[in-house]
Amino acid sequence: MNNPIKIAIDGPVGAGKGTLAVALAKKLNAFYVYTGAMYRELALACLREKIDLNNEEEVLKILRNISIELINTDYGVRAFLDGQEVSDEIFKPDVSKTVPIVAAFPKVRKEMVLRQQGMAKDAVRREKNIVMEGRDIATDVLRDADIKIYLTADINTRTQRRLKQLTERGIKTSFDEVLKDIEARDGRDTERTASPLRIAEDAVIIDTTNDTIDQTVDKVMEKLKEKNLI
């Protein structure tokens, strides 16, 4: 059997990372890790415990005392916090506003990176391909990935995609509100000192603005063939 393939996907919110990752995971029979859900589960746990969100040690303590589990299904990833499914709850507005705060702490990111690297090592031990997406996967979590993808798209397209996702989850908002949130999130993601969003030197950059998901998947599959990975 060939060695398991490790695919790292980075990019800003709404670029299509999750959609691409799910599609690739199905094609390659791979384990998909949605790292954003892990930070969202932490944010939810912090809100439930009503801790000081600006206190790194308190946030870190919460992280070290919670169980975060991601289960792949044919309909996407199901997120479990301490055994309770929170797949929809982690997308509520209060959680979304909290995520950038807790995700910016260096000690928190270090702990999360270790957990994510552990997931990747476990998949490799099971001879399972892995697709992981987030904002620091190629640059911090899977630096040895077989292929690194950086997805991007224009901000209006990203806003429309995010609005559609939230609407489908029953969250009422507007285009302008989502746009403002994305602009703020882009700034925080690229400017934070711990694991900022940036393009890995050896990443393949794909602009998904005018692509269907099938076209984006085809581009990645072609790159995998060029590298003799499939």
TALINLIN-V267126 format. One line per field, one symbol per residue. psi: psi as a letter, one per 30 degrees, with the letter a starting at -180 (. if undefined). A space follows every 10 residues. Layout:
psi=???
This chain:
psi=klkkkjkkkl llkgfgeeee eeeeeeeghl kkjjfeeeee eeeeeeeefh ljfgjeeeee eeefglkkkk kklfgakkkk jhfkkgeeef gleeeefeef efffkeeeee eeeeeeeeee eeeeeghklk jklbfgeffe eifgkfkkkj kllleeeeee eeeeeeefgg jkaleeeeee eeeeeeeeef flejhlklkk egkkkkjgeg kleeeeeeee eeeeeeghf.
